[in-house]
């Protein structure tokens, strides 16, 4: 149900309430006022007509109330369907994406930690990125053995599905990176 349906339903119900009021100018008016020959006003009230008018008004109000109730139920059902749809999208899209991001971050942290604890590798110059369990190593190392060792450490880390080794062998110890980077 579109959000515009509720104002339309309310306008319809108000229109239904106005119908009995529009009939007030009919000849069914239970109150009559007349002047006699002396100019005195006499007012008479037809109780049966008053009773009939009240019953008609009550019926119109009940009908309008039922229409409002039905409109509210439809609006509530539409809101519930929308909330379920959003909840489903959160469960099927947002949560898996968040889990994947956390998983990737966790794998990256484990690989970096293992590289930092390996004395054969200068981990300050090795960058680690993870996407969908695939670890990419980049940066600079001095020796081909360090490149191979870094790849081996990454492959043996829990959660790693594949390793792309883009480490550059410089043949010398890379300079110390500037502080703050």
N, C-alpha and C positions, 0 to 999 in steps of 0.2 A: 504494500500500500504506500503510495507516495505521500510525502509530507503535506501536500496541498489538499489531500482528501479530507483531513480533519476539519479545516475551516469551511470547506464546502458542506460537510455533514452538519456542522454547527449552524450554518446559514439555513440549510434545509429544515432543521428542527425548529429554529426560531420562526421560520415561515409557517410551519405547522401550528405553532402556538398562536400565531397572529390570526389564523382563520376564524376561530370562535369570536375573537374580538371584532373582526370585520363584520360579523353578523349582528352586531348590537343595534344597527339601524333598521333591522327587519321589524315586521309587525309583531314579532314575538316578544316585544318588550313587555315585561310583566308589570311595569309601573306606568300608570296613566294619570295624568293631571288634567282636570277640566275646570272651567269657571262656570259658575251658574249665572242666572240672570241678574243677581245682585252683585256679581263681581267677585264672589268668594271662590277660592280655589279648593277643589276637592281632589285628594290623591287616593287612588286605589291600587292595591298590590295584589296581583294574581299569584298566590303562593304556589299553585301547581306549575305555573309557567316558570317561576323562579327555580323550583326544584328541577324542572326539565333542563333549564339553561345550565344549572350547576352540574348536572349529570353529564351534559354534553361537554362542558369545559373540562370536567374530570377525565372523561374518556380521551379528549384531545391531549390533555397533559400526560395521561398514561401512555398514549401512542408515542408522543414525543419522547417521553422517558425511555421507552423501549428502543426507539430509534437511536437515542443517544447512547444507551447501553450497548446496542449492537455496534455502533460506530466506535465506541471505546474498546470493545472486545476485538474488533478488527484492527484497530490501531495497536493495541497491546500485542496481538498475534504478529503483526508486522514488525514491531520492535523486537519481539523475541526471535523471529526469524533472522533479522539483521544481526542481533547479538550472537546468535548461533553461527552465522556465516563468518563474523569477525573472529569468534573463538576458534572456528575451524581453520581459518587462515593463519591465526597465531600458531596453532598446533602444527599445521602442515608446512608453514613457510618460515615463520619467525624463529620458532624454537629450534628447528633443525639448523638454520643458518647460524644462530647463536652458539649452538653446540659445536658446529663445525669450526667457527671462529675460535672458540675456547680450545677445541682440540688442536687446531693449528698452532695456537699460541703456546699450548702445553708442549707440543712436540718441539717447537723452536726452542723453548726454554730448556728442555731436556738435552737437546743436541748441543746448545751453547755451553751448558754446564759440563757435559762430558768432554767437550773440546777444551774448555778452560782447565780441566783436571788432567789433561793429557800433556805430560812434559815435552813430548816430541813436537807439539804444535804450538805456535804462537797465536793463540785464539784472539788476540786484540785486532788482528788484521783479517779475520775470517767473518764474513757476514752470513747469516743463516736466515732464509725465508722459507716458510712452509705454506703450501696451498693444497688442500685436499690430500694431505698426507705425503705430498711430494716435497722433499727438501731440496732447496737450491743453495749451494755453497758458492760464494763469490768473495773476491778480495785477493790478497797477495800472500804467498808463502815463499820461503827462500829455496826450498829443495823439493824435487819431485816426490821424495819419500813422505814429506809433510802433506802434500796434496793427496797422496794415496791413503795416508793414515787418517786424514780428516774425513775422507769419503767412507772409509771402513768404520770409523766411529759413528758417523751419521747412519749408515746402513744397519748397524747393530742396536740402534736406539729404538725403544718400544714405540709403535705407532707409525713408524716411517714405512711408507709403501715403495718409494723410489727416491733416488738421489740423482740430482743433476749437479755435476762438479764443474764449476766455472772458475775455479781458483787459478790464478796466474802464478807461474813459477818465475821468480825474479832472479834467482841465482845469488841473491844477497839478502841480508836481513833488511826488511823494509824499515824506513825511518819511523821514529816514534810519532804517532798521530798527535796533532795539537790538542792541548787540554780543552775540555768542554765539548768534544765531539764524540 
